[in-house]
Amino acid sequence: MTTPAPSPRHLPHSGTSTPPGLFGGRQAARVRAIVNADLLPRERASADAMVMTAWLTAEQRAQYAPSLRSGPSTEEFLQRLADERRVVLEEGADPVDDELYAAHAAEEAARQLPLRVIETAALLAVLACLTVTVWLGLEEQGPGLLERVPDRAPVLLMGAALAAVLAAVVGGIATRRRDRMLLDWAVTRPGQLGRGLPLRRPLQGSSAGPILLHSLGPALCVGAGVLAIVAGAAILLITLTTDGQGGTARWAPWLLGGGAAALVAAVLAVYLRSRRQLRVARRARAAEWIGPLPPQEQPPAV
């Protein structure tokens, strides 16, 4: 009884590599289609080379071009890189003795520890502001919920929001700097872009700061927008029923306009996040490491 031959390494496994429920809707299907695309080696090599060529800077392409025997043209660089990637996908990569050790050393040098410390401190500031707000609210006395909101709650919540934005910005800068340093390492090694990058932590790995902002930002914008629109509509209705008496009527247009702007910002944030997910999926596939093929078993001599 013969066992079926294993599937080629460059083809995806039968299971989905993206857990269900992580993304939703049409964008989820597009991301899963990119990750699990059953492409031929030539097709995948062309797609990976196109993504990697666009990802690299002009200086990085110029540094890697001599190993491809490519001229200064971007189109020629893309074609030569696609050929290099196709050979690796079809025939396997040649073993390189120091590849894993050099990749580990490059990762250690690109850790961006100072920026990660700043990001962690900003996240701790977010947690501290929220904790103090809840603690002060529990100590307040009052018959209703509004009366129990502490006076310093707006300041604390604003501080938490600013700290969250700072953590996201610093985390994003650290990730981009790490990716750039690792790509700088890859272009100094002939054939490395064709084989991929053997990293323990993949490129474009999101940290806690950007994840927190990307997850809660649109939801908070929607909540704030709905509350502002409801408050503005209520003020406008009260103003119309009282013949314009009272000094709160001037806030109605600002609340309505601000609420609409918050909803538009939420939609834009979701759209940009979906675009980023598609870009991350394509880049992850283009940088996937294709290690050497295992030695083939020789048939028994007859």
Buried (B, 14 or more C-beta within 10 A) or exposed (E): EEEEEEEEBBBBEEEEEBEEEEBEEEBBEBBBEBBBBEBEBBBBBBBBBBBBBEBBEEEBBBBBBEBBEBEEEBEBBBBBBBBBBBBBBEEBBEEBEEBBEBBEEBBEEBEBEEBBEBBBEBBEBBEBBBEBBEEBBEEEEEEEEEEBBBEEBEEBEEBBBBBBBBBBBBBBBBBEEBBBBBBBBBBBBEBBBBBBBBBEEBBBEBBBBBEBBBEEBBEBBBEBBEEBBEBBBEBBEBBEEEEEEEEBBEBBEEBBEBBBBBBEBBEEBBEEBBEBBBBBBBBBBBBBBBBBBEEEEEEEEE
